[in-house]
């Protein structure tokens, strides 16, 4: 199972994340247990163009601020398990709210694919989404799909394939904040780099710390003490 | 510890100190604001809305239903309307059911004497079990069959998230979570289920608040008690539609008082044992959708009816049998029941109730539904339930046992505020995994129930309001 490339599936609740997961992995699903966490995540496998993938269905969350257990699980997986690709599923009919999560994921990790689900429903509602502009602004592939009606799936798989093979660039947009926050981040980054080196995004970690996230630091301390790579 | 480990510890401590120095409570607001700004910009650039008619309707409705001025009055009116429908609509089916069960009982008794069954068996099974269970069914089932479909319709229409939205500021100001209003709404049905539903609240602190205060919303088991007492004692002197209206107003008033207590308790706890600031959260306001009328109504009334019947058989039946037995077994010259009653009586009198009522609440611990039937069984010397042919008969029983409007009011308040039922307590333990908090979830409401009823009694006596 370790030879597979891992794709983490992130998204708000009720975005059809599980529909996509079921569509891609079919019956090849199992529950996995990661990094000593007592939380089980659904995982499944599929093969595309000779490459096998393991897809992990993260809990549906609105943010990655670790307000809740679910958010912590989703965040920790992306941060510490470092999936090869994080696929963020967005609801086309509520894109604005959903984009928040995509922006947060892109702060943490480099290989991100955004797929905008429920595209058929949103078109019926008169919402037209220009994915090329979004792609340009966000710096990552943006694919419109409908998991329920199997629209855009070949395109999605192809994009994943090309991203893995390094045929398309992926430079996720990094949020910039207001001056005050940015100043604080700058001040904290050297301290963070002292500890974690280049293993994690020092910028993101600094942001989380000035937001008062203590659980994250504890997790890192535990992992470092165990000499685990983080 | 290795020197490496020590160094790591130092570095982390240094980082923590530095982070704490830089961290301010408003930083999350800045972050969220910037995220939303960015999302909004992306939307403006990459997304266009054409014929967004559906959204427009939702927006227009939201402008009214969640407006600062109209939001609350509309909520209150809706709540009142649901209660009115429930109370007015449940009356006739309730008495029809009671008549039907009474008519059945006649035949069952005939059957018992035909088989020459012993008296005690008839007592346990018919006067205890049958009467207790059928009482619960005839009092509880009709209101539930009306309340739940109406409630489910509102929920499916998308109104409930708007209630949460309206209440958010209030809850935040007492340090609780806006979604607590959703778990409270759930509590109207069943506190035990509502305790589980509090999982939707992310932060453990606010989740605990919602669990500890959920009991202040009257559940379906307490409705019957509240409605019956309100219509018997509070709406005297009114008839017909006016009587229903007054009953409704009293019940709405009680619910409001329960919500008020919820706020007080939440506020106190979040300043003391559960200190903290409310967390941010995203509340989904789905578009208004026309509910599937038939589906909703059928499913809501069927599933609820089944669960009410289930409870009646599982919980009410044993309690009814128990009551009959302790009322009929003599120790010395009085029954066990009377021993308990006279033991509890001084305490009961102090809070404007009596020993019988406290005994009924004690036996009613497994399920609130059983409190009123047990009370009636207690009042009747035979230890068996009366026929509930007419609601005025009930009043006569209460009056001969020295009830006044104050007794009724205090019983309603006690019912509203007292400890959660057994099932709820079990669920609280399962959800919190803490004996301590389960204990407090029993003690806090009970303490408040005693205090409020005592205060009301003292006040009424002091003011000489009882003529």
Boltz contact constraints between the chains, C-beta under 6 A:
constraints:
  - contact:
      token1: [A, 62]
      token2: [B, 282]
      max_distance: 6.0
  - contact:
      token1: [A, 67]
      token2: [B, 202]
      max_distance: 6.0
  - contact:
      token1: [A, 67]
      token2: [B, 279]
      max_distance: 6.0
  - contact:
      token1: [A, 68]
      token2: [B, 202]
      max_distance: 6.0
  - contact:
      token1: [A, 96]
      token2: [B, 39]
      max_distance: 6.0
  - contact:
      token1: [A, 96]
      token2: [B, 43]
      max_distance: 6.0
  - contact:
      token1: [A, 99]
      token2: [B, 39]
      max_distance: 6.0
  - contact:
      token1: [A, 99]
      token2: [B, 42]
      max_distance: 6.0
  - contact:
      token1: [A, 100]
      token2: [B, 35]
      max_distance: 6.0
  - contact:
      token1: [A, 100]
      token2: [B, 39]
      max_distance: 6.0
  - contact:
      token1: [A, 103]
      token2: [B, 35]
      max_distance: 6.0
  - contact:
      token1: [A, 103]
      token2: [B, 38]
      max_distance: 6.0
  - contact:
      token1: [A, 125]
      token2: [B, 54]
      max_distance: 6.0
  - contact:
      token1: [A, 126]
      token2: [B, 50]
      max_distance: 6.0
  - contact:
      token1: [A, 126]
      token2: [B, 51]
      max_distance: 6.0
  - contact:
      token1: [A, 126]
      token2: [B, 52]
      max_distance: 6.0
  - contact:
      token1: [A, 127]
      token2: [B, 49]
      max_distance: 6.0
  - contact:
      token1: [A, 128]
      token2: [B, 48]
      max_distance: 6.0
  - contact:
      token1: [A, 129]
      token2: [B, 47]
      max_distance: 6.0
  - contact:
      token1: [A, 130]
      token2: [B, 46]
      max_distance: 6.0
  - contact:
      token1: [A, 133]
      token2: [B, 45]
      max_distance: 6.0
  - contact:
      token1: [A, 133]
      token2: [B, 46]
      max_distance: 6.0
  - contact:
      token1: [A, 134]
      token2: [B, 46]
      max_distance: 6.0
  - contact:
      token1: [A, 137]
      token2: [B, 42]
      max_distance: 6.0
  - contact:
      token1: [A, 177]
      token2: [B, 34]
      max_distance: 6.0
  - contact:
      token1: [A, 178]
      token2: [B, 30]
      max_distance: 6.0
  - contact:
      token1: [A, 181]
      token2: [B, 30]
      max_distance: 6.0
  - contact:
      token1: [A, 184]
      token2: [B, 22]
      max_distance: 6.0
  - contact:
      token1: [A, 191]
      token2: [B, 15]
      max_distance: 6.0
  - contact:
      token1: [A, 191]
      token2: [B, 18]
      max_distance: 6.0
  - contact:
      token1: [A, 194]
      token2: [B, 11]
      max_distance: 6.0
  - contact:
      token1: [A, 195]
      token2: [B, 11]
      max_distance: 6.0
  - contact:
      token1: [A, 209]
      token2: [B, 19]
      max_distance: 6.0
  - contact:
      token1: [A, 210]
      token2: [B, 19]
      max_distance: 6.0
  - contact:
      token1: [A, 210]
      token2: [B, 22]
      max_distance: 6.0
  - contact:
      token1: [A, 210]
      token2: [B, 23]
      max_distance: 6.0
  - contact:
      token1: [A, 210]
      token2: [B, 27]
      max_distance: 6.0
  - contact:
      token1: [A, 211]
      token2: [B, 27]
      max_distance: 6.0
  - contact:
      token1: [A, 211]
      token2: [B, 28]
      max_distance: 6.0
  - contact:
      token1: [A, 212]
      token2: [B, 23]
      max_distance: 6.0
  - contact:
      token1: [A, 221]
      token2: [B, 12]
      max_distance: 6.0
  - contact:
      token1: [A, 224]
      token2: [B, 8]
      max_distance: 6.0
